[in-house]
Every structure is written in structure tokens, then in C-alpha cells.
Amino acid sequence: MTPKIAQFLRDHAPATPCLVLDVDRVEANYRRLKAALPLARVYYAVKANPAAPILERLTGLGSSFDAASWEEIEACLAAGARPEAISYGNTIKKASAIKAAHEAGVTLFAFDSEPELLKIAKNAPGARVYCRILVENKGAEWPLSRKFGCELEMARDLMVQARTLGLDPYGISFHVGSQQTSTAAYEGAIARVAMLFTDLKEAGVKLRMVNLGGGYPVRYRAEVPGIDDFGNAIMGAMTQHFGNDLPEMLVEPGRFMVGDAGVVSAEVVLVSRKGKDDPVRWVYLDIGRFGGLAETEGEAIKYAFRTPHDGTADGPVTIAGPTCDSTDTLYEKSNYRLPMALTDGDRVELLSTGAYVTSYASQSFNGFRPLAEHYI
Ligand SMILES: Cc1ncc(COP(=O)(O)O)c(C=O)c1O
């Protein structure tokens, strides 16, 4: 929690549940990433948190943007981003959205299949395209599975086809999975990209760009490697495989840029037990899976909690949200402990919740309003 957020919570005690996000911390994270990877251009993954104050601050800093939809492109443009600074990075796009992006001046598009490539050729003629390849997601706490990317051989053929379709075969992208805790994941992925660069050069297609994706982690309950460790591993692998002929490098950080800039302030609604002697208390909060904590699914992302009783005796808990849905249980198996003194009405903070929370919140499941947001 940044001092600015702590001060805001003290001074305003805003109604819960709400997210309070320190935009200065986003700027600091952007600068830290630039320092760790000075040769890479930063495309902020808007999906992590699309709030206008974040997009405006990043635009002012010269950041570029990775957009997942036409609506995110509109948000970037409204924040003052130039269309040339926007990458339409989703490999699943409606033809109408590709057309709208092209007409707005966006020139960079991702794909991972032939039908998508044909759609881009038709609706964004002459665009720069990059193909997303499948890579290992081992080490990621929020893996992206096989939904995105294609095999190397297919990527090779599609990049050759891109040229014949009148597109500009610009580069290759990958994503090693979100909250990636292993620097080796990037090294392995870069080795695969390098093989593709060589194959395509032999086929007469000279690629110019590697999109290293997102994945850079945030500290939740456990330590993670620092951004410098990722920078060193990435630059080591790039130099090993490309030597002096380094291609342009893009990074698409989402979680790293905004995660630790935000705190969710919530209220304890109920503390109860299932039996008189049950050692485990159930702690129900006024925010849960449907209030924005979607990444607690499978207890994948383990947020750290702060309570007014920290430092006093604690005991095991199951933590759940307020709705009448049994999947709205956040942590049952992850050995969470909270103070014995915790009671209904207490305010608690969920730390490092600036990424992938507000945008996941449902409209009004069980009648609850979406999470309030304060950008300071
Ligand atoms: C194409 C793309 N780029 C970047 C990101 C951001 O990833 P992260 O938040 O792990 O940095 C995602 C996340 O899903 C993505 O799909």
C-alpha cells in the first residue's frame, strides 16, 4: 500500500467495496520497466485496468498500448494515444472491429490462424501483422493455456502467406502466462522465436519485431523475482540468439504496471463457524468472485490481506464473498489465517489489487453494485 493510498483511506474512509489506485505508482512501475528493458517499447495491456487516469498518465509518458477490443482502442484514443501507438493484440477479432481500428489509423494487428489473417487482409489492407505462437506457461500462476497461439510450423506458413496477401509480416509474439514467476519461461520462448526468424529468413521473409508479451509478476503473498531479473534474462536470451542483429522488442505488461498500485478496501460482513467446535471460521466480505476477484478462481492469485487487528492472535479461515453462489468462495485451501478478533463491520484491505479486478466486476449479480473506483 503506498503512503498516498493509506492517507486517502484515513482521510476519506470511502464506502466499500472500492478500489483505490495510486497513479504515481503506475508511473513509477513504467519507469522501472523502462530501466530494466531500455531497448523494449512498452505497450500497456489495457485489459489489466482500462481507467482513463491510467491511460492518460501513460500517454503522457510516451507509452504505447495493447488493446483487446475496439472499445479499448477507443479508450486509448480518448486518452490521447496516437493510433500508431496502439497494437490490436487480440487474436480473436470481429471483422467490423478490425475495420474500425484500421479506419481509426491503427496499423498493428495480431493473429494466430489463417481465417484471422484473411480477415485482417480484407479489413485492414497493408497492415503490419504479427503471429502469436504457443509457448510453455510453466511457472505462471494465471496460465493462458492453449487458447492463444499456434505451432511454429503454422506460424511460419502464415507469415509467408501474410506477404502474399499484401500485409507486412512484421514479427512474432508470445505470452508466457500471467503472474509468471520464472525468468526461464522467457528464455525458452525467445529460443522458439529465434528459430522462426531463421526459418522465415530462409523463406525470404525478414521479420523485424519480437513481442515479448506480458506476464511480469507482482508480489502477492509470496516473493517473486524482480523486474531487473526478467530484464537480464530477456536481454541475455535475445543477445544469445540474435547477436548484434537485434530486432525491435515490444513488451505488453498489464499486471506489473498496475497491480501493486491499487488496494481494495472492503468490509467484513460476517464471521461464523459451521459447527460449535469447528476450528475454521468463515469470513464473508462485501467483495468476492463476482465483485471483481475473478482471479481467485482455483485459488490461483493469492491476495494479501491487511486488517485492523494485524499482529494479534490469528487462526485458520475460509474467505468468501457476499453473494448466494457457492463458487463465490475465495480461499479454502490456501492456508489463510486472520486475526481471531476480526468481526463484522471491520474494514480490511486486499493489497496489490490494481490489476484485473475492476474490469472483472459483474454489473449487479445478486443486486450488488460494481466496485467503486478512486484514482488518486
Ligand atoms: C495479448 C496479451 N498481452 C498482454 C497481456 C498482459 O499480461 P500480464 O498482465 O500478465 O502482464 C495479456 C493478458 O492476458 C494478453 O492477453
The ligand as an SDF file (V2000), in Angstrom:
LIG
                    3D

 16 16  0  0  0  0  0  0  0  0999 V2000
   -2.0060  -10.3790  -25.5580 C   0  0  0  0  0  0  0  0  0  0  0  0
   -1.7610  -10.0590  -24.1310 C   0  0  0  0  0  0  0  0  0  0  0  0
   -0.7720   -9.2000  -23.8390 N   0  0  0  0  0  0  0  0  0  0  0  0
   -0.5190   -8.8330  -22.5660 C   0  0  0  0  0  0  0  0  0  0  0  0
   -1.2610   -9.3330  -21.5220 C   0  0  0  0  0  0  0  0  0  0  0  0
   -0.9340   -8.8540  -20.1350 C   0  0  0  0  0  0  0  0  0  0  0  0
   -0.4410   -9.8600  -19.3540 O   0  0  0  0  0  0  0  0  0  0  0  0
    0.0790   -9.5670  -17.8840 P   0  0  0  0  0  0  0  0  0  0  0  0
   -0.9920   -8.8710  -17.1630 O   0  0  0  0  0  0  0  0  0  0  0  0
    0.3740  -10.9210  -17.3490 O   0  0  0  0  0  0  0  0  0  0  0  0
    1.3090   -8.7400  -17.9970 O   0  0  0  0  0  0  0  0  0  0  0  0
   -2.2760  -10.2830  -21.7840 C   0  0  0  0  0  0  0  0  0  0  0  0
   -3.0400  -10.8630  -20.6760 C   0  0  0  0  0  0  0  0  0  0  0  0
   -3.9250  -11.6530  -20.8040 O   0  0  0  0  0  0  0  0  0  0  0  0
   -2.5330  -10.6440  -23.1160 C   0  0  0  0  0  0  0  0  0  0  0  0
   -3.5090  -11.4960  -23.4280 O   0  0  0  0  0  0  0  0  0  0  0  0
  1  2  1  0
  2  3  1  0
  2 15  2  0
  3  4  2  0
  4  5  1  0
  5  6  1  0
  5 12  2  0
  6  7  1  0
  7  8  1  0
  8  9  2  0
  8 10  1  0
  8 11  1  0
 12 13  1  0
 12 15  1  0
 13 14  2  0
 15 16  1  0
M  END
$$$$
